Each structure stands twice: as C-alpha cells, then as structure tokens.
Amino acid sequence: MTHLAEAVLQVTGRGGDRKVPGASRALATVSNGLSKSAVFVFSRDS
C-alpha cells in the first residue's frame, strides 16, 4: 500500500524530500507474490 500512497503524494505535489518536480503521472504496481498483480495509474490535469 505504501507504493500507492507514494504515487498519489508525487502526483499531488506532496512528496516532501522525495518529490519529483513536475510529476503529473505515476504508476504503482502491487503483487501478491504469486501470479496476480495490478497496476494503478494516477494522473492530474496540469
């Protein structure tokens, strides 16, 4: 879940010391360690 939260923080400009300047899109992947996985895409309008 921390990857999802970090992606949202980056896109909303609240990444603190880890902030990526100008980030408007982020991808976060989640896997259960077996065969199932998901990709989440977060974006914001400029």
N, C-alpha and C positions, 0 to 999 in steps of 0.2 A: 504493500500500500504506500510505502514511502516514495516509490517511483512516481506514482500517480500524483501525490501531493506536490512533489518537486516539480513536475511538469506544469501543474497549474500555477505554482508560485512563479516559475520562469515566465510563463505567458502573460501573467498579470503584472509583471514587473516587481514582484516582491521576493526575489531570490536572495536578497541580502548580499553577503560576501561572495556567493556563488552565482550572482546574477549574470546572465548572458545579455550584453547590451543589444537592444533592438529585437529581442526574441518575440516573434509573433505566432510561431507554431512550435509544438513539441509533440514528440512521440513517447509513449511509455508502454513497455511490454510487461506482461505478467504471465508466469508459467507455474504450473503445479508440480513441475519436476518430472512428470511422466510424459504424456503426449499432448495434453491440452494446453493451449496458450491463447492469449488475446493481445491485441494491440489497440491502444487508445490514442486518438489524435485530438489534440487541443489546439485551438486557434482563436485569434481575436482580430477584429477589424482594426485597421490602422487609423 
